[in-house]
Amino acid sequence: MSLTSYHALTRAPEQGAPLIFAFHGTGGDEHQFFDLARRVRPDAGVVSLRGDVLEGGAARFFRRTGEGVYDMDDLAMRTARMGAFVAAHKDTHPGAPVYGFGYSNGANILASVVMERPDLFDRVGLLHPLIPWSPGPVDLTGRSVLITAGRQDPICPWPLSEALIDWANAQGAGVTTHIHEGGHELRPGEVEALSKLLSR
């Protein structure tokens, strides 16, 4: 059943509040961002997932064969499964805006779902995503997308981050960015930008 496809911490939204999906980075779990989402939007519903792929004991949302080298067949399968999971929860709360954010591997699965199912999310926060393929066109008109990155990120090279920003703009999304001069670490400014995305 799609509603129970993933282990997740959940909370129902209050009337008129959004439903927020939170996706952890490699080695994280459902606890990594649950409290952050609750703190930013106390009235929101939250679905904070745990990835169901293990890499050396670290939870992820899809398989890879090396750093930045994805198993694209596995990604496609898990993207479809995640899309069905999100859609099932969305149907459970009709009328609630649906937001999502993820960090690193969590940002990657979220981005992949958005590329396949652009209808699912109203606002999306991609924190240090790495999309090493050329996504096709989708209609993101009216959607808000935040992309954050570090120019010296050894995991997510800046040219790929820049290419994703350009792609999102070309699809008609309302794009905001937060770029710092560091690496793969999450900085306070990124969390502040995410808070604005989820609360404005």
C-alpha positions as CSV (number, residue, x, y, z in Angstrom):
1,M,0.0,0.0,0.0
2,S,1.4,3.4,-1.0
3,L,0.7,5.1,2.3
4,T,3.0,2.6,4.1
5,S,5.6,2.1,1.4
6,Y,8.2,3.9,3.6
7,H,8.9,4.1,7.3
8,A,8.1,7.7,8.3
9,L,7.4,10.0,11.1
10,T,4.1,11.7,10.3
11,R,1.8,14.4,11.6
12,A,-1.5,15.6,10.1
13,P,-1.8,19.2,9.0
14,E,-4.1,21.7,10.7
15,Q,-6.9,23.1,8.6
16,G,-5.5,25.2,5.7
17,A,-1.9,24.3,6.5
18,P,0.5,22.6,4.1
19,L,1.7,19.0,4.1
20,I,5.6,18.9,4.1
21,F,7.7,15.9,3.0
22,A,11.2,15.8,4.4
23,F,14.0,13.7,2.8
24,H,17.2,13.1,4.7
25,G,20.7,12.8,3.3
26,T,22.9,9.7,3.1
27,G,23.2,8.1,6.5
28,G,20.3,10.1,7.9
29,D,16.9,8.9,8.9
30,E,13.3,10.0,9.5
31,H,14.4,12.0,12.6
32,Q,16.9,14.2,10.7
33,F,14.5,16.9,9.5
34,F,11.2,16.2,11.3
35,D,11.8,18.7,14.1
36,L,13.1,21.3,11.6
37,A,9.8,21.1,9.6
38,R,7.8,21.3,12.8
39,R,9.7,24.3,14.0
40,V,9.4,26.2,10.7
41,R,5.7,25.4,10.2
42,P,4.1,24.4,13.5
43,D,0.7,24.1,11.9
44,A,1.9,21.9,9.0
45,G,1.6,18.3,8.5
46,V,4.9,16.4,8.2
47,V,5.9,13.2,6.5
48,S,9.6,12.6,7.3
49,L,10.8,9.5,5.5
50,R,13.6,7.0,5.9
51,G,15.3,5.8,2.8
52,D,15.0,2.0,2.2
53,V,18.3,1.4,0.5
54,L,21.4,0.6,2.6
55,E,24.9,1.5,1.5
56,G,27.4,0.3,4.0
57,G,24.8,0.6,6.7
58,A,23.8,4.1,5.6
59,A,20.2,4.7,4.6
60,R,19.6,6.2,1.1
61,F,16.7,6.6,-1.3
62,F,18.2,4.9,-4.3
63,R,21.3,2.9,-5.3
64,R,24.5,4.1,-6.8
65,T,27.7,2.4,-8.1
66,G,30.1,5.2,-7.1
67,E,30.2,8.8,-5.9
68,G,28.0,10.7,-8.3
69,V,27.3,7.5,-10.4
70,Y,23.7,6.5,-10.1
71,D,22.0,3.2,-10.9
72,M,19.5,4.9,-13.3
73,D,17.2,1.8,-13.5
74,D,17.0,1.7,-9.7
75,L,16.4,5.5,-9.6
76,A,13.6,5.2,-12.1
77,M,11.9,2.4,-10.1
78,R,12.3,4.2,-6.8
79,T,11.1,7.5,-8.3
80,A,7.9,5.9,-9.4
81,R,7.4,4.3,-6.0
82,M,8.1,7.6,-4.2
83,G,5.7,9.4,-6.5
84,A,2.9,7.0,-5.6
85,F,3.7,7.4,-1.9
86,V,3.5,11.2,-2.1
87,A,0.3,11.0,-4.2
88,A,-1.3,8.7,-1.7
89,H,-0.6,11.1,1.2
90,K,-1.7,14.0,-0.9
91,D,-5.0,12.3,-1.6
92,T,-5.5,11.8,2.1
93,H,-5.3,15.6,2.7
94,P,-7.3,17.1,-0.2
95,G,-6.8,20.8,-0.6
96,A,-3.6,21.0,1.5
97,P,-0.7,22.5,-0.4
98,V,2.2,20.0,-0.7
99,Y,5.8,21.1,0.0
100,G,8.9,19.0,0.0
101,F,12.6,19.5,0.9
102,G,15.6,17.3,0.9
103,Y,19.3,17.4,1.5
104,S,21.9,15.7,-0.7
105,N,20.6,12.2,-1.5
106,G,17.2,13.3,-0.3
107,A,17.3,16.3,-2.6
108,N,18.2,14.0,-5.5
109,I,15.2,11.7,-5.1
110,L,12.9,14.7,-4.6
111,A,14.2,16.3,-7.7
112,S,13.7,13.1,-9.7
113,V,10.1,12.9,-8.5
114,V,9.5,16.5,-9.4
115,M,10.9,15.8,-12.9
116,E,8.5,12.8,-13.4
117,R,5.5,14.1,-11.4
118,P,5.6,18.0,-11.5
119,D,2.0,18.0,-10.4
120,L,2.7,16.7,-6.9
121,F,4.6,19.6,-5.2
122,D,3.7,23.3,-4.9
123,R,7.0,24.2,-3.3
124,V,10.3,22.4,-3.3
125,G,13.6,22.9,-1.5
126,L,16.6,21.2,-3.0
127,L,19.6,21.5,-0.6
128,H,22.9,20.5,-2.3
129,P,21.3,18.3,-5.0
130,L,23.4,16.4,-7.6
131,I,21.7,15.7,-10.9
132,P,24.3,14.2,-13.2
133,W,21.9,13.7,-16.1
134,S,20.1,16.1,-18.5
135,P,16.4,16.3,-17.4
136,G,13.8,16.8,-20.0
137,P,11.2,19.6,-20.1
138,V,8.3,19.7,-17.6
139,D,5.9,22.4,-16.7
140,L,6.8,24.0,-13.3
141,T,4.7,27.2,-13.9
142,G,3.5,28.4,-10.5
143,R,5.8,26.2,-8.5
144,S,8.4,27.6,-6.1
145,V,11.8,26.0,-6.2
146,L,14.7,26.7,-3.8
147,I,18.2,25.4,-4.8
148,T,21.1,25.7,-2.4
149,A,24.7,24.9,-3.1
150,G,28.4,25.3,-2.2
151,R,30.7,26.5,-4.9
152,Q,33.5,24.3,-3.5
153,D,31.2,21.3,-2.9
154,P,33.3,18.2,-3.7
155,I,30.2,16.0,-3.9
156,C,28.0,18.3,-6.0
157,P,30.2,20.2,-8.5
158,W,29.1,23.8,-9.0
159,P,28.6,23.5,-12.8
160,L,26.0,20.8,-12.2
161,S,24.3,22.9,-9.6
162,E,24.3,25.9,-12.0
163,A,22.8,23.7,-14.7
164,L,20.0,22.6,-12.4
165,I,19.2,26.2,-11.6
166,D,19.1,27.1,-15.3
167,W,16.9,24.0,-16.0
168,A,14.4,25.0,-13.2
169,N,14.2,28.5,-14.5
170,A,13.6,27.3,-18.0
171,Q,10.7,25.2,-16.8
172,G,8.8,28.2,-15.6
173,A,9.4,27.7,-11.8
174,G,9.8,30.6,-9.4
175,V,13.4,29.9,-8.5
176,T,15.3,31.2,-5.5
177,T,18.8,30.2,-4.6
178,H,21.3,30.3,-1.7
179,I,24.9,29.8,-2.8
180,H,27.8,29.9,-0.4
181,E,31.6,29.6,-1.0
182,G,31.9,26.4,1.1
183,G,31.4,22.7,0.5
184,H,28.7,20.1,1.1
185,E,27.8,21.3,4.6
186,L,24.4,22.9,5.4
187,R,24.9,26.5,6.5
188,P,22.5,28.7,8.6
189,G,21.7,30.8,5.6
190,E,20.4,27.8,3.7
191,V,18.1,26.8,6.6
192,E,16.9,30.4,6.7
193,A,16.1,30.3,3.0
194,L,14.3,27.0,3.4
195,S,12.3,28.5,6.3
196,K,11.2,31.3,4.1
197,L,10.2,28.9,1.4
198,L,8.1,26.8,3.7
199,S,6.5,29.6,5.7
200,R,5.9,32.5,3.3
